[in-house]
Amino acid sequence: FKQKTAYEIPLRLVGSEMCIRDRCESNTDGIYGAVFLQATFPGIAGIYYGDEIGLGGGGDPFNREPFPWDSEDKWNKELMEFTTDLMNIKLSEPILKYGHFQMVNFDDDYVIFRRKLNNESLLCIVNRDKRKRDIEIETKAENVELIYGECSIDLNSGKLILKDLADNFGFIIKEV
């Protein structure tokens, strides 16, 4: 038996009937990061009902409150839009479906990994530090395109420099 790493497991499940939902209410940054990883890691993104709107809950037996179909004012519409946008990217990008995983770099503030398929790749950056800072990444790409997120990008002599990262949870950059 060989223990698998997180990116080798075929199902990305953040919530289920066994999870306490209060984490959504108290740690919105964490849930945004989890959704970003679900959309960009290999495997199937399993979204349990209500996770896409930040549905709350508590300890057992109240860890799952009913879905508020008739109360859209209780929905976290920003989280729903974020989830929808990223899952649509996962559906439309073959690299996110079939590409290989390569860890590039990480520290307490960010995680950078690459998904590769044939001659293309996507750089995926989880930004845990929402203060303004620059990140420099080595690349063999001749061209880059920002697929998701808002920042300025400069490609120069095998270095990709991302600037103005503040207030973004993640970035997806296509390398060609």
ZAMARGU-4260 file (C-alpha; in steps of 0.2 Angstrom, whole numbers, plus 5000, padded with zeros to 4 digits):
<rodrens>
0) 5000/5000/5000 | 5007/5017/4994 | 5000/5032/5003 | 4994/5045/4990 | 4998/5063/4991
5) 4983/5076/4990 | 4984/5079/4972 | 4984/5060/4967 | 4967/5058/4975 | 4953/5058/4962
10) 4939/5067/4972 | 4941/5085/4979 | 4928/5086/4993 | 4927/5101/5004 | 4910/5098/5012
15) 4899/5083/5015 | 4886/5077/5027 | 4899/5073/5040 | 4907/5091/5041 | 4902/5105/5052
20) 4898/5120/5041 | 4902/5134/5053 | 4919/5136/5045 | 4911/5145/5030 | 4904/5158/5042
25) 4920/5161/5052 | 4933/5158/5038 | 4928/5165/5022 | 4946/5167/5015 | 4948/5148/5019
30) 4933/5143/5009 | 4938/5154/4994 | 4955/5145/4994 | 4947/5128/4995 | 4936/5132/4981
35) 4951/5138/4971 | 4961/5122/4975 | 4945/5111/4970 | 4945/5119/4953 | 4963/5118/4949
40) 4970/5102/4957 | 4968/5086/4948 | 4952/5076/4951 | 4934/5079/4952 | 4928/5094/4962
45) 4914/5088/4973 | 4903/5102/4979 | 4891/5097/4993 | 4874/5106/4992 | 4875/5124/4999
50) 4894/5125/4999 | 4893/5136/4984 | 4883/5149/4994 | 4892/5148/5011 | 4877/5139/5019
55) 4879/5138/5038 | 4877/5125/5051 | 4884/5120/5068 | 4888/5105/5078 | 4879/5088/5076
60) 4865/5086/5073 | 4863/5104/5066 | 4879/5103/5055 | 4867/5104/5039 | 4854/5118/5038
65) 4841/5116/5024 | 4845/5125/5008 | 4837/5142/5008 | 4828/5141/4991 | 4816/5155/4995
70) 4828/5166/5004 | 4842/5172/4992 | 4846/5186/5003 | 4855/5172/5014 | 4866/5167/5000
75) 4884/5173/4999 | 4882/5178/4980 | 4901/5183/4979 | 4906/5165/4984 | 4893/5158/4972
80) 4900/5169/4958 | 4918/5164/4962 | 4913/5145/4963 | 4904/5146/4946 | 4918/5156/4937
85) 4931/5143/4943 | 4921/5128/4940 | 4917/5134/4922 | 4936/5136/4919 | 4939/5119/4926
90) 4926/5112/4913 | 4933/5122/4899 | 4952/5120/4901 | 4958/5102/4896 | 4974/5105/4906
95) 4963/5106/4922 | 4955/5089/4917 | 4970/5079/4910 | 4986/5089/4914 | 5000/5083/4925
100) 5003/5092/4942 | 5020/5100/4947 | 5023/5109/4963 | 5033/5125/4959 | 5035/5134/4975
105) 5026/5138/4991 | 5028/5148/5008 | 5016/5154/5021 | 5009/5167/5009 | 5006/5158/4993
110) 5006/5141/4984 | 5011/5140/4966 | 5009/5124/4955 | 5009/5120/4937 | 4996/5109/4927
115) 5005/5103/4911 | 4997/5095/4895 | 5007/5093/4879 | 5015/5110/4875 | 5004/5120/4886
120) 5003/5123/4905 | 4993/5133/4917 | 5001/5141/4932 | 4990/5141/4947 | 4994/5153/4962
125) 4984/5153/4978 | 4987/5170/4986 | 4985/5168/5005 | 4993/5185/5009 | 4981/5198/5002
130) 4993/5213/5004 | 5001/5220/4989 | 5017/5211/4984 | 5026/5204/4969 | 5030/5186/4964
135) 5043/5180/4952 | 5042/5163/4944 | 5054/5155/4932 | 5045/5149/4916 | 5050/5142/4898
140) 5035/5151/4891 | 5036/5162/4876 | 5019/5169/4879 | 5007/5171/4894 | 4989/5175/4896
145) 4980/5179/4913 | 4965/5167/4913 | 4958/5171/4931 | 4962/5185/4943 | 4968/5203/4942
150) 4986/5208/4942 | 4999/5214/4930 | 5011/5202/4922 | 5028/5205/4914 | 5037/5191/4905
155) 5056/5194/4903 | 5070/5182/4900 | 5062/5167/4907 | 5055/5176/4922 | 5036/5179/4925
160) 5034/5194/4937 | 5016/5196/4944 | 5013/5213/4952 | 4998/5221/4961 | 4991/5204/4969
165) 4982/5212/4983 | 4964/5207/4986 | 4964/5191/4975 | 4963/5173/4981 | 4970/5165/4966
170) 4977/5167/4948 | 4977/5156/4933 | 4990/5160/4920 | 4991/5150/4903 | 5009/5147/4897
175) 5012/5144/4879
</rodrens>
